[in-house]
Amino acid sequence: MIKKTLYFGNPAYLSLRNNQLVIKIPGVEKNANLSDTFKRGAEITKPIEDLAFIVLDNKQITITTGAMAALLENNCMVITCDDHSMPTGLMLPLYGNTIQNERFRNQIDASVPLKKQLWQQTVQCKINNQATVLGFLRSEEVRCMRVWASEVRSGDVDNMEARAAAYYWKYLFGQHINGFTRFRDGIPPNNLLNYGYAILRAIIARALVSSGMLPTLGIHHHNRYNAYCLADDIMEPYRPYVDELVYNLIETKGFPPAELTREWKAEMLTIPVLDVVISGKRSPLMIAAGQTSASLAKCFTGELRKIVYPER
């Protein structure tokens, strides 16, 4: 079963009752001008086991500790947003797997050559997925990207990832923006890409925790202030799926505003159920992320030598 994502953009009171998330609109019960029928309809319940993510995008949202604990116990990620409605925080459970300690040790003890080989595979898959997206959406020449992917060495010491990215971003939005640059604080659609990548990062972090790994200990990323280095590593081959979604939205709706509206955010919250192909089979992206993280755990134990990634 594909679990659901809930987005809260208005004031709300979230609590727990009979393992159900109870959603209330503040002030409704005390308003004497409202009918009892309306008041009853203003309370909604959702089974917590059916939820994968909830996004809290309003400063007047209250959530009880009981509801928060139940969400985390059921491996539901809680995402909080900043003043600009961009995802800024992610809450994960402290435990997500029955043999978590063993998997932590395997991950910590992973050799440098192994991590470099895993990063090589990751970059190769990312470049190939970017090439497929660029060729499909823009009919651009991508043979150079295929060559760069094949030439990625252990640890990507030649930085083929950056070379491919420069080519990819130059042409992906070329028909819309002359000289588009992918930059976090750049002009739209950078903001839409930022939002989508934040959702993707949460999906990957959730999958890693479910597989018993520490999302902080990356195979390549190692910023001392980054609590999700491994998630940033493993999400790389998945980024082109977000890029394709953003491109298609621009084609149908035009460019997003500087401040993303709920309608734009709602489109990006479909990322967990995007259709991907992994191991020759079609699967929702959120399920594929679980397969990828499970294969990574086996790479750390020596059971596998290759991470299972989706292929666009």
PLY file of the C-alpha trace (Angstrom):
ply
format ascii 1.0
element vertex 312
property float x
property float y
property float z
element edge 311
property int vertex1
property int vertex2
end_header
0.00 0.00 0.00
1.25 3.49 -0.91
1.19 5.66 2.17
-0.19 9.18 2.07
1.23 12.68 2.42
-0.73 15.33 4.32
-0.07 19.05 3.86
-1.23 21.60 6.45
-1.15 25.21 5.26
-3.80 26.62 7.63
-4.01 26.78 11.42
-4.80 23.33 12.80
-4.80 21.32 16.01
-3.40 17.81 15.63
-3.88 15.21 18.35
-4.10 11.45 18.87
-7.15 9.31 19.51
-7.33 5.50 19.12
-4.16 5.56 16.98
-5.85 8.03 14.66
-4.53 11.48 13.83
-7.31 13.87 14.79
-7.34 17.11 12.79
-9.33 20.07 14.13
-9.72 23.67 13.00
-8.95 25.92 16.02
-11.82 27.96 17.41
-14.63 26.10 15.65
-15.99 24.37 18.76
-16.24 27.65 20.69
-17.98 29.57 17.89
-21.66 29.86 18.85
-22.60 31.04 15.36
-21.74 27.72 13.77
-24.10 24.74 13.59
-23.35 21.45 15.34
-23.28 19.74 11.94
-20.54 22.11 10.73
-18.59 21.64 13.95
-18.67 17.86 13.59
-17.50 18.16 9.99
-14.60 20.34 11.06
-12.96 17.32 12.74
-11.22 14.79 10.53
-9.41 11.60 11.50
-6.71 9.76 9.56
-5.20 6.33 10.44
-1.60 7.01 11.40
-0.39 3.75 9.86
-1.54 5.07 6.47
0.69 8.16 6.62
4.24 8.53 5.28
4.74 12.30 5.53
3.03 15.30 7.03
4.07 18.83 6.06
3.48 21.60 8.64
3.41 24.93 6.80
1.76 27.35 9.21
2.97 28.89 12.47
-0.43 28.38 14.08
-0.35 24.59 13.93
-0.37 22.78 17.28
0.58 19.10 17.50
0.48 17.09 20.71
3.44 15.03 21.88
1.21 11.94 21.75
0.47 12.51 18.08
4.11 13.26 17.33
5.29 10.08 19.08
2.72 7.94 17.26
3.69 9.39 13.89
7.39 8.70 14.46
6.72 5.21 15.83
4.95 4.45 12.54
7.89 5.84 10.55
5.90 8.88 9.40
8.20 11.82 8.72
7.24 15.25 10.04
8.42 18.14 7.85
8.33 21.73 9.12
8.54 24.86 6.94
10.11 28.30 7.40
8.66 31.81 6.90
8.92 31.36 3.13
7.04 28.03 3.25
10.16 26.09 2.28
10.86 22.79 4.10
13.40 23.53 6.82
13.15 20.70 9.37
12.69 16.93 9.34
11.85 14.71 12.29
12.86 11.05 12.10
12.46 8.17 14.57
15.47 7.22 16.71
15.10 3.62 15.62
13.80 2.18 12.38
15.11 -1.38 12.14
15.36 -4.39 14.43
19.09 -4.83 13.81
19.90 -1.14 13.73
23.02 -1.35 15.93
24.57 -3.98 13.65
23.83 -1.91 10.56
25.24 1.22 12.17
28.51 -0.65 12.78
28.65 -1.96 9.22
28.11 1.54 7.91
30.70 3.10 10.22
33.27 0.40 9.41
32.83 0.70 5.63
36.21 1.08 3.93
37.18 4.13 1.91
37.54 2.09 -1.34
34.02 0.72 -0.87
32.55 4.20 -0.34
34.39 5.50 -3.41
33.02 2.64 -5.50
29.51 3.30 -4.25
29.86 6.98 -5.10
31.10 6.03 -8.58
27.95 3.97 -9.14
25.79 6.81 -7.81
27.29 9.43 -10.11
27.13 7.15 -13.14
23.44 6.49 -12.55
22.70 10.18 -11.95
24.39 11.28 -15.19
22.64 8.57 -17.20
19.26 9.54 -15.74
19.95 13.20 -16.49
20.88 12.28 -20.06
17.65 10.33 -20.53
15.53 13.20 -19.18
17.32 15.79 -21.33
17.07 13.66 -24.45
13.40 12.89 -23.87
12.22 16.38 -22.92
14.40 18.53 -25.15
15.67 16.12 -27.84
19.17 17.41 -27.10
22.34 15.57 -28.03
23.32 13.51 -24.97
26.04 11.21 -26.29
28.63 13.29 -24.48
26.79 12.67 -21.19
26.75 8.93 -21.83
30.51 9.07 -22.40
31.04 11.08 -19.21
28.97 8.53 -17.26
31.08 5.66 -18.60
34.28 7.52 -17.69
33.41 8.12 -14.03
36.18 6.59 -11.95
36.17 5.43 -8.34
35.26 8.41 -6.15
34.59 10.52 -9.28
38.07 12.00 -8.98
37.65 13.78 -12.36
34.41 15.44 -11.19
32.35 14.17 -14.11
29.25 14.93 -12.07
29.91 18.68 -12.29
30.76 18.53 -16.00
27.52 16.71 -16.77
25.52 19.07 -14.55
26.80 22.16 -16.40
25.72 20.70 -19.73
22.40 19.41 -18.37
21.26 22.69 -16.80
22.38 24.72 -19.79
19.89 22.96 -22.05
17.08 21.65 -19.81
15.37 25.02 -19.40
17.14 26.62 -22.37
13.94 27.26 -24.32
12.43 29.07 -21.32
15.39 30.97 -19.86
18.49 32.03 -21.72
21.50 31.01 -19.64
19.58 29.37 -16.79
21.79 28.58 -13.78
20.91 26.05 -11.14
21.40 28.02 -7.93
19.59 27.60 -4.64
18.80 31.30 -4.32
18.39 31.87 -8.05
15.35 32.89 -10.05
12.37 30.54 -10.57
12.13 27.66 -11.20
15.01 27.27 -8.71
12.52 27.69 -5.88
10.35 24.89 -7.24
13.38 22.64 -7.62
14.41 23.48 -4.03
10.98 22.47 -2.75
10.97 19.25 -4.73
14.46 18.28 -3.63
13.53 18.91 0.02
10.61 16.48 -0.33
12.86 13.98 -2.11
15.48 14.30 0.63
12.86 13.46 3.26
11.75 10.40 1.28
15.31 9.10 1.05
16.06 9.84 4.72
12.93 7.93 5.73
13.99 4.95 3.62
17.52 4.96 5.08
16.21 4.99 8.66
13.79 2.16 7.81
16.78 0.14 6.60
18.62 0.76 9.86
21.23 3.24 8.64
22.47 6.58 9.89
21.46 9.28 7.40
24.23 11.50 8.82
27.19 9.34 7.67
27.56 9.84 3.94
29.60 7.94 1.37
30.66 11.22 -0.28
28.97 14.26 1.30
30.59 15.06 4.65
29.66 18.61 5.68
30.04 18.73 9.46
26.81 20.71 9.79
24.72 18.41 7.59
22.62 15.86 9.48
21.58 14.09 6.25
24.78 13.55 4.28
23.88 9.99 3.29
20.42 11.09 2.14
22.08 13.76 -0.01
24.29 11.06 -1.55
21.58 8.52 -2.28
19.04 11.01 -3.63
21.33 12.06 -6.52
20.07 9.55 -9.14
16.49 10.44 -8.12
16.87 14.17 -8.77
16.14 13.92 -12.52
12.63 12.66 -11.69
11.99 15.91 -9.81
13.55 17.90 -12.67
11.21 16.23 -15.16
8.19 16.99 -12.97
9.20 20.66 -12.72
9.77 20.88 -16.48
6.34 19.42 -17.24
4.67 21.78 -14.77
6.29 24.77 -16.47
5.12 23.49 -19.84
1.50 23.28 -18.64
1.26 26.08 -16.05
4.04 28.51 -16.90
6.72 29.69 -14.50
6.09 29.46 -10.75
5.80 32.69 -8.71
8.62 33.78 -6.42
6.47 32.69 -3.46
5.11 29.23 -4.18
1.33 28.92 -3.83
-0.48 25.90 -2.40
-1.34 24.75 -5.90
2.34 24.55 -6.85
3.25 22.82 -3.58
0.45 20.30 -4.07
1.97 19.33 -7.42
5.34 18.72 -5.77
3.79 16.58 -3.06
3.12 13.97 -5.75
6.84 13.12 -5.77
6.45 10.05 -3.46
4.15 8.41 -6.02
6.04 9.31 -9.20
6.38 6.29 -11.47
9.95 4.96 -11.69
11.56 1.83 -13.11
13.81 -0.11 -10.75
15.13 -3.64 -11.27
13.11 -3.78 -14.49
9.77 -3.12 -12.78
7.61 -0.03 -12.41
7.25 1.23 -8.88
6.24 4.39 -6.98
9.31 6.44 -6.11
8.79 6.00 -2.36
8.83 2.19 -2.72
11.88 2.36 -4.98
13.70 4.43 -2.35
13.17 1.58 0.10
14.70 -0.90 -2.37
17.68 1.41 -2.90
18.33 1.82 0.82
17.95 -1.92 1.44
20.52 -2.64 -1.28
22.90 -0.07 0.22
22.69 -1.82 3.60
23.65 -5.07 1.87
26.60 -3.34 0.20
27.87 -2.37 3.65
27.63 -6.01 4.80
29.29 -7.38 1.65
26.17 -9.18 0.42
25.97 -6.94 -2.66
28.49 -4.95 -4.63
26.11 -2.58 -6.36
23.39 -0.22 -5.16
20.01 -0.75 -6.81
18.95 2.58 -8.34
16.05 3.49 -10.63
16.79 4.01 -14.29
14.98 6.77 -16.11
0 1
1 2
2 3
3 4
4 5
5 6
6 7
7 8
8 9
9 10
10 11
11 12
12 13
13 14
14 15
15 16
16 17
17 18
18 19
19 20
20 21
21 22
22 23
23 24
24 25
25 26
26 27
27 28
28 29
29 30
30 31
31 32
32 33
33 34
34 35
35 36
36 37
37 38
38 39
39 40
40 41
41 42
42 43
43 44
44 45
45 46
46 47
47 48
48 49
49 50
50 51
51 52
52 53
53 54
54 55
55 56
56 57
57 58
58 59
59 60
60 61
61 62
62 63
63 64
64 65
65 66
66 67
67 68
68 69
69 70
70 71
71 72
72 73
73 74
74 75
75 76
76 77
77 78
78 79
79 80
80 81
81 82
82 83
83 84
84 85
85 86
86 87
87 88
88 89
89 90
90 91
91 92
92 93
93 94
94 95
95 96
96 97
97 98
98 99
99 100
100 101
101 102
102 103
103 104
104 105
105 106
106 107
107 108
108 109
109 110
110 111
111 112
112 113
113 114
114 115
115 116
116 117
117 118
118 119
119 120
120 121
121 122
122 123
123 124
124 125
125 126
126 127
127 128
128 129
129 130
130 131
131 132
132 133
133 134
134 135
135 136
136 137
137 138
138 139
139 140
140 141
141 142
142 143
143 144
144 145
145 146
146 147
147 148
148 149
149 150
150 151
151 152
152 153
153 154
154 155
155 156
156 157
157 158
158 159
159 160
160 161
161 162
162 163
163 164
164 165
165 166
166 167
167 168
168 169
169 170
170 171
171 172
172 173
173 174
174 175
175 176
176 177
177 178
178 179
179 180
180 181
181 182
182 183
183 184
184 185
185 186
186 187
187 188
188 189
189 190
190 191
191 192
192 193
193 194
194 195
195 196
196 197
197 198
198 199
199 200
200 201
201 202
202 203
203 204
204 205
205 206
206 207
207 208
208 209
209 210
210 211
211 212
212 213
213 214
214 215
215 216
216 217
217 218
218 219
219 220
220 221
221 222
222 223
223 224
224 225
225 226
226 227
227 228
228 229
229 230
230 231
231 232
232 233
233 234
234 235
235 236
236 237
237 238
238 239
239 240
240 241
241 242
242 243
243 244
244 245
245 246
246 247
247 248
248 249
249 250
250 251
251 252
252 253
253 254
254 255
255 256
256 257
257 258
258 259
259 260
260 261
261 262
262 263
263 264
264 265
265 266
266 267
267 268
268 269
269 270
270 271
271 272
272 273
273 274
274 275
275 276
276 277
277 278
278 279
279 280
280 281
281 282
282 283
283 284
284 285
285 286
286 287
287 288
288 289
289 290
290 291
291 292
292 293
293 294
294 295
295 296
296 297
297 298
298 299
299 300
300 301
301 302
302 303
303 304
304 305
305 306
306 307
307 308
308 309
309 310
310 311
